[in-house]
Amino acid sequence: MPTDELKKRKLLLNLAIVHVEPDAFLANLMPWLEITAYISALRAGEVAESADGTIPSLSAQQLRGGGVAAVGNDAMFAFCMTAALREDKAAVDKVEAALVERLGPDFPGSSALWNFRGIIDAPVTLDDFVGQAGRKMLTGDKPPPPMRAAENWNTGLRFLEKARKSNFVREIIYPLAKWHRQRWTETLESGVAFLHHIEDSVPVLREVLAEPRNDEPFIATVLLKLAPAVDIELAEDTEGYLRSLGRRR
């Protein structure tokens, strides 16, 4: 069944993304693009299911199509996000070089990659913000200590918002939760002097880090409870969003 093949292929790509394995990502990206395009065509009544269960390869025209590009961008964005969380620029470089060589500069996913490569002076969209934060993480461009906790907070929120819009949400959330824990542990160990309302913020920071699980509710709780520590006043909709996610455990 095509849906069984979809699950199998996605699992392989999931593993490549969560573990930031460029070779596995390259090996499994095209099979993922093929099965998603095939199932989309089946649902639209554009093709009939093959009798022998084979999944057709993508034509040059399909590779330039909007549907395949969107699926490629989603996968590429997810891979770049998890690579950024590990500061693994080499992994992104390897994926880009291989895909350009195989498919040319306009390969499916190239638009997503541009967000992590180009410099956007005035980010507007969520993709802009995530890509620019990711670019800094990949290049090791860290802000000075007085600004570091606030930038970590803003990056964490943007990454959470983007992850929840991805088909690879679970694969992004776990490394994102670990990243939050690492960054805020560093703040507790060497950066509390730069927090606002130190007497109130440090006990809250210790409290949120005491939660052992690295999951979406942990991320939401960190962002919700530590906003005052970085002098951020949450908008009502953002506060409600984080409270809702924090209750999902």
C-alpha positions in Angstrom: 0.0 0.0 0.0 1.3 3.5 -0.8 0.6 4.6 2.8 2.8 1.8 4.2 5.6 2.9 1.9 5.0 6.5 2.9 5.5 5.6 6.6 8.6 3.5 5.8 10.3 6.3 3.8 9.4 9.0 6.3 10.8 7.0 9.2 14.2 6.9 7.4 14.1 10.6 6.7 13.0 11.3 10.3 16.1 9.5 11.6 18.4 11.5 9.3 16.9 14.8 10.5 16.8 14.1 14.2 20.4 12.7 14.2 21.7 15.3 11.7 23.1 12.6 9.3 23.8 14.3 5.9 24.4 11.0 4.1 21.2 9.5 5.3 19.3 12.7 4.5 20.6 12.7 0.9 19.8 9.0 0.5 16.2 9.4 1.6 15.2 12.8 0.4 14.4 11.8 -3.2 12.4 8.7 -2.1 10.4 10.9 0.2 9.7 13.4 -2.6 8.7 10.6 -4.9 6.2 8.9 -2.5 4.6 12.2 -1.5 4.2 13.3 -5.1 2.7 9.9 -6.0 0.2 9.9 -3.2 -0.8 13.5 -4.0 -1.4 12.5 -7.6 -3.4 9.4 -6.5 -5.6 11.6 -4.3 -6.2 14.1 -7.0 -7.2 11.3 -9.4 -4.3 12.1 -11.8 -2.8 8.6 -11.8 -3.9 5.1 -11.0 -2.2 3.0 -8.4 0.4 0.8 -10.0 -0.4 -2.9 -10.1 3.1 -4.0 -8.8 3.3 -1.3 -6.1 6.3 0.5 -7.7 6.6 4.2 -7.0 7.4 6.2 -10.1 10.5 8.4 -10.3 10.0 12.1 -10.6 10.4 13.8 -14.0 12.5 16.9 -14.5 9.2 18.9 -14.8 7.9 17.4 -11.5 11.1 18.3 -9.7 10.5 22.0 -10.7 6.9 21.9 -9.6 5.4 23.7 -6.7 4.2 20.6 -4.8 7.5 18.9 -4.8 9.3 22.1 -4.0 7.1 22.6 -0.9 7.8 19.1 0.4 11.5 19.6 -0.3 11.5 22.9 1.6 9.8 21.4 4.6 12.4 18.6 4.8 15.3 20.9 4.2 14.1 23.4 6.7 13.8 20.6 9.3 17.3 19.3 8.6 18.8 22.8 8.8 17.1 23.5 12.1 18.4 20.4 13.8 21.8 21.0 12.3 21.7 24.6 13.6 20.8 23.3 17.1 24.0 21.2 17.0 26.0 24.0 15.3 26.8 21.5 12.6 27.5 23.7 9.5 29.5 20.9 7.8 26.3 18.8 7.6 24.4 21.5 5.8 27.3 22.3 3.5 27.5 18.6 2.5 23.8 18.3 1.8 23.8 21.5 -0.3 26.9 20.6 -2.3 25.5 17.1 -3.1 22.1 18.4 -4.1 23.5 21.1 -6.3 25.7 18.6 -8.1 22.8 16.2 -8.6 19.9 18.5 -9.4 21.3 22.0 -10.0 21.0 25.1 -7.8 17.2 25.1 -7.9 16.8 21.6 -6.3 13.7 21.0 -4.2 14.5 22.5 -0.8 16.8 25.2 -2.1 14.4 28.0 -1.1 14.5 26.8 2.5 18.2 26.6 2.5 18.5 30.2 1.3 17.0 31.4 4.6 20.0 29.9 6.4 22.5 31.3 4.0 21.5 34.8 3.0 21.6 37.8 5.2 18.2 39.4 5.8 18.6 42.8 7.4 14.9 43.2 8.3 13.3 39.7 8.9 9.5 39.7 8.3 8.2 36.1 8.1 8.7 33.3 10.5 11.0 31.6 8.0 13.1 34.7 7.9 13.5 34.8 11.7 14.2 31.1 12.0 16.6 31.1 9.1 18.6 34.1 10.4 18.8 32.6 13.9 19.9 29.3 12.4 22.5 31.0 10.2 24.1 32.6 13.4 24.0 29.2 15.2 25.7 27.4 12.2 28.4 30.0 12.0 29.0 30.2 15.8 28.0 33.9 15.8 27.0 34.3 19.5 25.9 37.5 21.0 27.8 39.0 24.0 26.8 37.6 27.4 24.5 40.5 28.4 22.3 39.8 25.3 22.7 36.0 25.1 19.8 34.9 27.3 17.3 37.2 25.5 18.5 36.0 22.1 18.2 32.4 23.2 14.7 33.0 24.3 13.7 34.6 21.0 15.4 31.9 19.0 13.7 29.2 21.1 10.2 30.7 20.5 10.7 31.0 16.8 12.0 27.5 16.4 9.1 26.2 18.4 6.6 28.0 16.2 8.3 26.7 13.0 8.6 23.2 14.3 4.9 23.0 15.0 4.2 23.9 11.3 6.5 21.1 10.0 5.8 17.5 9.0 8.9 16.7 11.1 7.7 18.3 14.3 8.7 15.5 16.6 12.1 15.2 15.0 12.7 18.9 15.7 11.2 19.2 19.1 13.4 16.7 20.9 16.7 18.4 19.9 15.1 21.8 20.4 14.2 20.8 24.0 17.8 19.6 24.6 19.1 22.9 23.2 16.8 24.9 25.6 18.1 22.8 28.5 21.8 23.4 27.5 21.4 27.1 26.9 19.5 27.8 30.1 21.9 25.6 32.1 24.7 27.7 30.8 22.8 30.8 31.9 22.3 29.4 35.4 26.0 28.5 35.7 27.5 31.7 34.3 24.9 34.2 33.2 22.6 35.0 36.0 24.1 38.4 36.5 22.6 39.5 33.2 19.1 38.4 34.0 16.4 40.8 35.0 14.8 40.5 38.5 17.6 38.1 39.6 16.2 37.3 43.0 12.9 36.1 41.4 14.3 34.7 38.1 17.0 32.3 39.5 14.6 30.2 41.6 12.2 30.0 38.6 15.1 29.0 36.3 16.1 26.2 38.7 12.5 25.1 38.9 12.0 24.8 35.1 15.3 23.0 34.7 14.3 20.4 37.3 11.8 19.0 34.8 13.6 15.9 33.4 11.7 15.5 30.2 12.8 17.0 26.9 9.5 17.6 25.2 7.2 20.3 23.9 5.6 21.2 27.3 9.1 21.6 28.7 10.0 24.1 26.0 6.7 26.0 26.4 7.2 26.2 30.2 10.7 27.5 29.8 9.6 30.3 27.4 6.5 31.1 29.5 8.2 31.3 32.9 11.5 32.9 31.8 10.1 35.7 29.8 10.4 38.2 32.7 14.0 37.1 33.2 14.9 38.5 29.8 12.6 41.5 30.2 10.0 40.3 27.6 6.4 41.1 28.2 4.3 38.4 26.5 1.4 39.4 24.3 -1.8 37.8 25.4 -2.0 35.5 22.4 1.6 34.3 22.9 1.0 33.7 26.6 -2.1 31.7 25.9 -0.3 29.7 23.2 2.5 28.8 25.6 0.2 28.0 28.4 -1.8 25.6 26.2 1.4 23.8 25.0 2.7 23.6 28.6 -0.5 21.7 29.7 -0.2 19.0 27.0 2.0 16.6 28.9 
